[in-house]
């Protein structure tokens, strides 16, 4: 499996979490990513459940191509 680009990861998340605002960037090498995902679909879900939704969207990339992911999730207008 080839290492995805930040844009490819963004597209995967947005395909599975329809209203997601996603910011993805590399922070080290070509397989260490930082991602911030904001979605109203996260309302009422624990942080763990929110992260599980993102991991599910990334699918096999999380098991093979993405070495590290610094992930932050939030709901719109959350402080």
Backbone as a printed PyTorch tensor [residue, N CA C, xyz], in Angstrom:
tensor([[[  0.8470,  -1.1730,   0.0000],
         [  0.0000,   0.0000,   0.0000],
         [  0.8920,   1.2360,   0.0000]],

        [[  0.6010,   2.1770,  -0.8740],
         [  1.3870,   3.4040,  -0.9330],
         [  0.9380,   4.3690,   0.1590]],

        [[  1.8380,   5.2230,   0.5450],
         [  1.5270,   6.2080,   1.5750],
         [  0.5900,   7.2550,   0.9830]],

        [[ -0.5370,   7.5260,   1.6460],
         [ -1.4880,   8.5040,   1.1160],
         [ -0.9900,   9.9300,   1.3290]],

        [[ -1.5230,  10.8300,   0.5290],
         [ -1.2410,  12.2510,   0.7100],
         [ -2.2410,  12.8170,   1.7190]],

        [[ -1.9500,  13.9780,   2.2710],
         [ -2.9390,  14.6110,   3.1480],
         [ -4.2960,  14.8010,   2.4570]],

        [[ -4.2910,  15.1660,   1.1890],
         [ -5.5590,  15.3370,   0.4620],
         [ -6.3260,  14.0300,   0.3450]],

        [[ -5.6270,  12.9260,   0.1410],
         [ -6.2970,  11.6240,   0.0540],
         [ -6.9230,  11.2440,   1.3900]],

        [[ -6.2290,  11.5140,   2.4800],
         [ -6.7920,  11.2230,   3.8020],
         [ -8.0120,  12.1060,   4.0600]],

        [[ -7.9310,  13.3790,   3.6950],
         [ -9.0590,  14.2990,   3.8590],
         [-10.2750,  13.7770,   3.1040]],

        [[-10.0760,  13.3400,   1.8820],
         [-11.1660,  12.8290,   1.0510],
         [-11.8000,  11.5890,   1.6710]],

        [[-10.9910,  10.6910,   2.2090],
         [-11.5180,   9.4850,   2.8560],
         [-12.4160,   9.8370,   4.0380]],

        [[-11.9590,  10.7540,   4.8780],
         [-12.7480,  11.1350,   6.0480],
         [-14.0440,  11.8130,   5.6110]],

        [[-13.9620,  12.7220,   4.6540],
         [-15.1600,  13.4320,   4.2050],
         [-16.1520,  12.5040,   3.5090]],

        [[-15.6850,  11.4330,   2.9270],
         [-16.5870,  10.4700,   2.2850],
         [-17.3840,   9.6810,   3.3280]],

        [[-16.8400,   9.5250,   4.5300],
         [-17.5000,   8.7360,   5.5700],
         [-18.1800,   9.5830,   6.6420]],

        [[-17.7190,  10.8060,   6.7980],
         [-18.3150,  11.7330,   7.7630],
         [-18.6960,  12.9670,   6.9420]],

        [[-19.9080,  12.9420,   6.4310],
         [-20.3410,  13.8590,   5.3760],
         [-20.1120,  15.3450,   5.6830]],

        [[-20.3580,  15.7800,   6.8990],
         [-20.2380,  17.2110,   7.1860],
         [-18.8720,  17.5940,   7.7560]],

        [[-17.9290,  16.6880,   7.7160],
         [-16.6350,  16.9060,   8.3660],
         [-15.8420,  18.0380,   7.7170]],

        [[-15.3040,  18.8800,   8.5860],
         [-14.2760,  19.8270,   8.1790],
         [-12.9750,  19.1800,   8.6070]],

        [[-12.0670,  18.9910,   7.6570],
         [-10.8590,  18.2140,   7.9200],
         [ -9.6220,  19.0140,   7.5210]],

        [[ -8.6970,  19.1220,   8.4490],
         [ -7.4030,  19.7340,   8.1760],
         [ -6.3500,  18.6650,   8.4200]],

        [[ -5.5750,  18.3560,   7.3830],
         [ -4.5440,  17.3150,   7.4890],
         [ -3.2230,  17.8840,   6.9950]],

        [[ -2.1630,  17.5550,   7.7150],
         [ -0.8250,  17.9470,   7.2490],
         [  0.2070,  16.9360,   7.7310]],

        [[  1.3020,  16.9210,   7.0370],
         [  2.4440,  16.0950,   7.4480],
         [  3.2020,  16.8400,   8.5290]],

        [[  3.7140,  16.1210,   9.5390],
         [  4.5290,  16.7970,  10.5260],
         [  5.9140,  16.1820,  10.6640]],

        [[  6.1500,  15.0290,  10.0460],
         [  7.4730,  14.4220,  10.0860],
         [  7.5320,  13.3490,   9.0120]],

        [[  8.5250,  13.4380,   8.1580],
         [  8.6330,  12.4330,   7.0960],
         [  7.4270,  12.4850,   6.1730]],

        [[  7.1120,  11.3320,   5.5910],
         [  5.9700,  11.3070,   4.6680],
         [  4.8390,  10.4140,   5.1610]],

        [[  4.9370,   9.9210,   6.4140],
         [  3.8900,   9.0400,   6.9200],
         [  3.4480,   9.3810,   8.3460]],

        [[  3.7900,  10.5820,   8.8090],
         [  3.3740,  11.0760,  10.1280],
         [  2.4390,  12.2590,   9.8820]],

        [[  1.1960,  12.1180,  10.2820],
         [  0.1810,  13.1150,   9.9690],
         [ -0.4190,  13.7380,  11.2190]],

        [[ -0.8410,  14.9860,  11.0880],
         [ -1.6650,  15.6700,  12.0770],
         [ -3.0180,  15.8930,  11.4110]],

        [[ -4.0940,  15.6410,  12.1410],
         [ -5.4230,  15.8030,  11.5710],
         [ -6.3530,  16.4100,  12.6120]],

        [[ -7.1230,  17.3980,  12.1720],
         [ -8.1730,  17.9930,  12.9940],
         [ -9.4810,  17.7800,  12.2400]],

        [[-10.4470,  17.1490,  12.9070],
         [-11.7410,  16.8580,  12.2740],
         [-12.8430,  17.4590,  13.1430]],

        [[-13.6880,  18.2670,  12.5260],
         [-14.8360,  18.8660,  13.2000],
         [-16.0920,  18.3830,  12.5020]],

        [[-17.0540,  17.8890,  13.2900],
         [-18.2900,  17.3760,  12.7160],
         [-19.4220,  17.4370,  13.7320]],

        [[-20.6150,  17.8050,  13.2660],
         [-21.8060,  17.7610,  14.1150],
         [-22.1730,  16.3200,  14.4470]],

        [[-21.7160,  15.3690,  13.6510],
         [-21.9960,  13.9560,  13.9230],
         [-21.2780,  13.4600,  15.1780]],

        [[-20.3420,  14.2320,  15.6870],
         [-19.6320,  13.8740,  16.9060],
         [-20.4100,  14.2500,  18.1760]],

        [[-21.4500,  15.0720,  18.0290],
         [-22.2120,  15.5280,  19.1970],
         [-22.7490,  14.3300,  19.9690]],

        [[-22.5160,  14.3440,  21.2860],
         [-23.0010,  13.2740,  22.1520],
         [-22.1410,  12.0300,  22.1740]],

        [[-21.0820,  12.0090,  21.3740],
         [-20.1880,  10.8500,  21.3470],
         [-18.9440,  11.1480,  22.1840]],

        [[-18.4090,  10.1340,  22.8120],
         [-17.1660,  10.3010,  23.5660],
         [-16.0220,  10.5770,  22.5960]],

        [[-14.9380,  11.0970,  23.1180],
         [-13.7550,  11.3580,  22.2880],
         [-13.2720,  10.0580,  21.6440]],

        [[-13.3250,   8.9590,  22.3890],
         [-12.9220,   7.6530,  21.8440],
         [-13.8240,   7.2850,  20.6600]],

        [[-15.1160,   7.4480,  20.7930],
         [-16.0420,   7.1200,  19.7060],
         [-15.7990,   8.0170,  18.4960]],

        [[-15.4960,   9.2870,  18.7380],
         [-15.1920,  10.2070,  17.6360],
         [-13.9580,   9.7270,  16.8790]],

        [[-12.9220,   9.3660,  17.6140],
         [-11.6860,   8.8890,  16.9880],
         [-11.9350,   7.5790,  16.2340]],

        [[-12.7540,   6.7180,  16.7940],
         [-13.0680,   5.4590,  16.1160],
         [-13.7610,   5.7160,  14.7830]],

        [[-14.6040,   6.7460,  14.7140],
         [-15.2610,   7.0920,  13.4500],
         [-14.2260,   7.5060,  12.4020]],

        [[-13.2480,   8.2790,  12.8180],
         [-12.1970,   8.7170,  11.8850],
         [-11.3410,   7.5250,  11.4600]],

        [[-10.9520,   6.6840,  12.4200],
         [-10.1420,   5.5030,  12.0850],
         [-10.8900,   4.5900,  11.1120]],

        [[-12.1890,   4.4320,  11.3160],
         [-12.9940,   3.5990,  10.4050],
         [-12.9810,   4.1900,   9.0020]],

        [[-13.0440,   5.5110,   8.9100],
         [-13.0210,   6.1690,   7.6020],
         [-11.6810,   5.9480,   6.8990]],

        [[-10.6060,   5.9210,   7.6710],
         [ -9.2690,   5.7400,   7.0830],
         [ -8.9870,   4.2780,   6.7420]],

        [[ -9.7270,   3.3720,   7.3360],
         [ -9.6530,   1.9520,   6.9990],
         [ -8.2550,   1.3790,   7.0260]],

        [[ -7.9010,   0.6770,   5.9770],
         [ -6.6150,  -0.0220,   5.8950],
         [ -5.4080,   0.9020,   5.9780]],

        [[ -5.5850,   2.1690,   5.6410],
         [ -4.4570,   3.0960,   5.7310],
         [ -3.9220,   3.1740,   7.1580]],

        [[ -4.8000,   3.0500,   8.1430],
         [ -4.3520,   3.1030,   9.5340],
         [ -3.5740,   1.8570,   9.9240]],

        [[ -3.8140,   0.7650,   9.2560],
         [ -3.1160,  -0.4810,   9.5850],
         [ -1.8080,  -0.6390,   8.8210]],

        [[ -1.6470,   0.1050,   7.7300],
         [ -0.4800,  -0.1440,   6.8990],
         [  0.3170,   1.1150,   6.5440]],

        [[ -0.3000,   2.0810,   5.9100],
         [  0.4440,   3.1880,   5.3070],
         [  0.7000,   4.3680,   6.2370]],

        [[ -0.1870,   4.5980,   7.1930],
         [ -0.0180,   5.7220,   8.1050],
         [  0.7380,   5.2360,   9.3370]],

        [[  1.9470,   5.7350,   9.5050],
         [  2.7660,   5.3040,  10.6410],
         [  2.3050,   5.9610,  11.9360]],

        [[  1.9580,   7.2530,  11.8690],
         [  1.5210,   7.9800,  13.0590],
         [  0.4560,   8.9950,  12.6770]],

        [[ -0.5320,   9.1600,  13.5560],
         [ -1.5980,  10.1290,  13.3470],
         [ -1.8740,  10.8460,  14.6580]],

        [[ -1.5910,  12.1450,  14.6850],
         [ -1.9640,  12.9910,  15.8180],
         [ -3.3520,  13.5230,  15.4810]],

        [[ -4.3630,  13.0450,  16.1850],
         [ -5.7530,  13.3210,  15.8320],
         [ -6.4390,  14.1500,  16.9060]],

        [[ -7.1250,  15.1990,  16.4670],
         [ -7.9580,  16.0010,  17.3600],
         [ -9.3340,  16.0820,  16.7220]],

        [[-10.3720,  15.7560,  17.4970],
         [-11.7490,  15.8340,  16.9970],
         [-12.5290,  16.8180,  17.8610]],

        [[-13.5400,  17.4360,  17.2350],
         [-14.3930,  18.3520,  17.9770],
         [-15.7180,  18.5140,  17.2500]],

        [[-16.6640,  19.1040,  17.9660],
         [-17.9440,  19.4470,  17.3670],
         [-17.8860,  20.9280,  17.0030]],

        [[-18.7280,  21.3700,  16.0500],
         [-18.7090,  22.8000,  15.6810],
         [-18.9400,  23.6870,  16.9120]],

        [[-18.1910,  24.7560,  16.9830],
         [-18.2890,  25.7610,  18.0510],
         [-17.9290,  25.2230,  19.4290]],

        [[-17.2100,  24.1230,  19.4930],
         [-16.7380,  23.6020,  20.7760],
         [-15.5130,  24.3720,  21.2010]],

        [[-15.4470,  24.7350,  22.4540],
         [-14.2840,  25.5010,  22.9490],
         [-13.2490,  24.6130,  23.5590]]])
